[in-house]
């Protein structure tokens, strides 16, 4: 039972901290440390021959080091259980991005509504990799909804999934993988080969969480259409994972995602997800934010109940 407490208490506390505070820009964050390590390794290694091998080696080493560091730290903290609970609560808080995801998405809708198209484009550029300079109001809103559904998996459910498997070390190893993909996983001349392994590792790591996210979204809304969209459109996306939560949300809202966008100067044709090309209304961001909140809460409850049930069995 003590082991269950050591898993459940940091999980719930970290969830509540994220719910209340999010990630203020001026606060320290382990992902920034991960990013600095990745940038330094890329600067040293991404040159000359054997770039794929160098990128793969760096990716594996950083993930193993990240996992080992947090596992070793936890072994030391177990000597002081109260300190263990406090420190691990902080790590879980840092591992979740639900508050910030919702805040950023809501901010785009709000700025677009109050300050106009150009301000909305600028605000959107904070959270997407596509060129926002020529997007219209409908395209901006669709981009926000696509990002919120995809990152509900990457930034919320996936970290929780790996916490359920391997505690804080598993959560932070996943965050390292996801950070590498966000920094290196581009099909550009610079990153095509060096970042390929990191991108594929992220695809593998998100295979189960992306599909779980989609199912949880359907569960918390009771949307039959959302479930049908998962099976019909989930595998239409160029990404092996992003299409599933996007399809769930498109089905829940009965709208259409996808289409052409510009990434790093190149037009990318994304397959359409959904068929109802209706206008997205400003008020719908509240619905999507509620879906994200409920999905996160249900995942936390499921993990807590599973930990408690396993502890009682043994």
LOSE-390916 format. One line per field, with one value per residue (C-alpha): residue in three letters; x negated, y negated, z negated. Coordinates in steps of 0.5 Angstrom, whole numbers, m for minus. Example, Ala and Ser with C-alpha at 12.3 -4.5 7.8 and 13.67 -1.06 7.14 Angstrom:
aa [ALA SER]
east [m25 m27]
north [9 2]
up [m16 m14]
# end
This chain:
aa [UNK UNK UNK UNK UNK UNK UNK UNK UNK UNK UNK UNK UNK UNK UNK UNK UNK UNK UNK UNK UNK UNK UNK UNK UNK UNK UNK UNK UNK UNK UNK UNK UNK UNK UNK UNK UNK UNK UNK UNK UNK UNK UNK UNK UNK UNK UNK UNK UNK UNK UNK UNK UNK UNK UNK UNK UNK UNK UNK UNK UNK UNK UNK UNK UNK UNK UNK UNK UNK UNK UNK UNK UNK UNK UNK UNK UNK UNK UNK UNK UNK UNK UNK UNK UNK UNK UNK UNK UNK UNK UNK UNK UNK UNK UNK UNK UNK UNK UNK UNK UNK UNK UNK UNK UNK UNK UNK UNK UNK UNK UNK UNK UNK UNK UNK UNK UNK UNK UNK UNK UNK UNK UNK UNK UNK UNK UNK UNK UNK UNK UNK UNK UNK UNK UNK UNK UNK UNK UNK UNK UNK UNK UNK UNK UNK UNK UNK UNK UNK UNK UNK UNK UNK UNK UNK UNK UNK UNK UNK UNK UNK UNK UNK UNK UNK UNK UNK UNK UNK UNK UNK UNK UNK UNK UNK UNK UNK UNK UNK UNK UNK UNK UNK UNK UNK UNK UNK UNK UNK UNK UNK UNK UNK UNK UNK UNK UNK UNK UNK UNK UNK UNK UNK UNK UNK UNK UNK UNK UNK UNK UNK UNK UNK UNK UNK UNK UNK UNK UNK UNK UNK UNK UNK UNK UNK UNK UNK UNK UNK UNK UNK UNK UNK UNK UNK UNK UNK UNK UNK UNK UNK UNK UNK UNK UNK UNK UNK UNK UNK UNK UNK UNK UNK UNK UNK UNK UNK UNK UNK UNK UNK UNK UNK UNK UNK UNK UNK UNK UNK UNK UNK UNK UNK UNK UNK UNK UNK UNK UNK UNK UNK UNK UNK UNK UNK UNK UNK UNK UNK UNK UNK UNK UNK UNK UNK UNK UNK UNK UNK UNK UNK UNK UNK UNK UNK UNK UNK UNK UNK UNK UNK UNK UNK UNK]
east [0 m6 m8 m1 m2 m8 m6 1 0 m5 m1 5 1 m3 4 7 1 1 9 7 1 m1 m8 m10 m15 m20 m20 m26 m24 m27 m25 m29 m35 m33 m33 m40 m43 m40 m42 m49 m49 m47 m52 m57 m55 m51 m56 m60 m59 m55 m49 m44 m49 m51 m44 m41 m47 m46 m38 m39 m45 m40 m34 m38 m42 m35 m32 m38 m38 m31 m31 m38 m35 m29 m33 m36 m30 m26 m31 m26 m19 m16 m22 m20 m13 m15 m20 m16 m10 m14 m17 m10 m8 m13 m12 m4 m3 5 6 1 4 11 9 5 10 16 11 11 18 19 14 17 24 21 15 16 13 6 6 9 4 m2 1 2 m5 m7 m4 m5 m10 m7 m7 m1 m2 3 8 15 20 22 15 13 18 17 10 11 16 11 6 10 12 5 2 7 3 m4 m4 1 4 m3 m7 m2 m2 m9 m9 m4 m9 m15 m14 m17 m24 m19 m15 m22 m25 m19 m19 m26 m24 m19 m23 m28 m23 m20 m27 m30 m24 m24 m25 m30 m37 m40 m35 m33 m38 m41 m34 m31 m32 m29 m23 m22 m23 m18 m13 m14 m13 m7 m3 1 2 5 10 11 12 17 21 21 24 30 31 31 36 40 39 41 39 32 31 33 28 23 23 25 20 15 10 11 6 m1 m3 m2 1 3 9 13 14 15 20 24 24 27 32 34 35 37 32 26 19 13 12 5 1 m6 m12 m19 m17 m14 m7 m5 2 5 11 18 20 28 33 37 33 37 34 31 34 31 35 32 26 29 32 25 22 27 25 18 19 24 19 13 18 20 13 11 17 15 8 10 15 10 5 9 12 5 3 9 8 1]
north [0 m5 m4 m6 m12 m14 m14 m17 m23 m26 m25 m28 m34 m35 m35 m40 m44 m44 m46 m52 m55 m52 m54 m61 m63 m66 m59 m54 m48 m41 m41 m48 m44 m38 m43 m46 m39 m37 m44 m43 m36 m38 m43 m39 m33 m35 m36 m32 m24 m19 m24 m19 m15 m21 m23 m16 m15 m22 m21 m14 m17 m23 m19 m14 m19 m22 m16 m14 m21 m21 m14 m15 m21 m17 m12 m17 m21 m14 m15 m21 m19 m26 m29 m24 m26 m33 m33 m28 m32 m38 m33 m31 m38 m40 m34 m36 m42 m42 m49 m52 m48 m51 m58 m59 m56 m60 m66 m66 m65 m71 m76 m74 m76 m83 m85 m82 m78 m80 m80 m73 m70 m73 m70 m63 m63 m62 m55 m52 m51 m53 m59 m64 m70 m69 m65 m67 m67 m60 m57 m60 m57 m50 m51 m52 m46 m41 m43 m43 m36 m33 m36 m33 m27 m29 m34 m31 m24 m21 m24 m21 m14 m13 m16 m10 m5 m8 m13 m20 m17 m14 m21 m25 m20 m21 m29 m28 m24 m29 m35 m32 m31 m38 m41 m36 m32 m36 m34 m40 m40 m41 m36 m30 m25 m28 m28 m22 m17 m22 m23 m15 m14 m20 m16 m9 m13 m16 m10 m8 m15 m18 m13 m12 m20 m19 m14 m18 m24 m20 m17 m24 m27 m21 m22 m16 m21 m22 m14 m13 m19 m15 m9 m12 m18 m17 m14 m19 m24 m24 m23 m16 m19 m26 m24 m20 m25 m30 m25 m25 m32 m33 m28 m31 m38 m35 m40 m39 m39 m39 m42 m45 m49 m52 m49 m52 m55 m49 m47 m41 m38 m35 m30 m32 m30 m30 m32 m38 m44 m49 m55 m55 m59 m63 m60 m53 m54 m53 m47 m44 m47 m43 m37 m37 m38 m32 m28 m30 m29 m22 m19 m21 m18 m12 m11 m13 m7 m2 m4 m3 4 7 5 8 15 15]
up [0 m1 6 8 4 7 14 13 8 13 19 16 13 19 23 18 19 26 26 22 24 31 33 32 37 32 28 28 32 33 41 42 39 44 49 48 48 54 57 55 58 64 65 64 68 73 79 83 85 81 79 78 73 69 68 66 61 58 58 54 49 47 46 42 38 37 34 30 27 24 22 18 15 13 10 6 4 1 m5 m6 m4 m6 m1 4 4 5 10 15 14 17 23 24 25 29 34 35 40 40 36 41 47 46 44 50 55 51 52 59 60 55 59 66 63 60 63 70 76 76 68 68 73 69 63 66 68 61 61 68 73 79 83 80 84 89 85 85 79 80 81 75 71 74 73 65 65 68 64 58 59 62 56 51 53 53 47 42 43 46 40 35 39 38 31 30 33 30 25 25 29 35 35 36 41 45 44 47 53 54 54 58 64 63 64 69 72 79 86 87 90 83 79 84 82 76 73 76 71 65 70 70 63 62 66 63 56 58 61 55 52 58 59 52 52 57 54 47 51 54 47 43 49 50 58 62 68 65 64 71 74 70 74 81 80 75 80 86 82 85 78 75 69 69 73 68 63 68 71 64 64 71 70 63 66 73 77 81 80 85 92 94 90 90 86 87 93 96 98 94 96 90 91 89 83 83 88 85 87 83 79 73 68 62 57 59 55 49 51 53 46 42 46 45 37 37 41 36 30 32 34 27 24 28 26 19 18 22 17 11 14 15 8 5 9 7]
# end
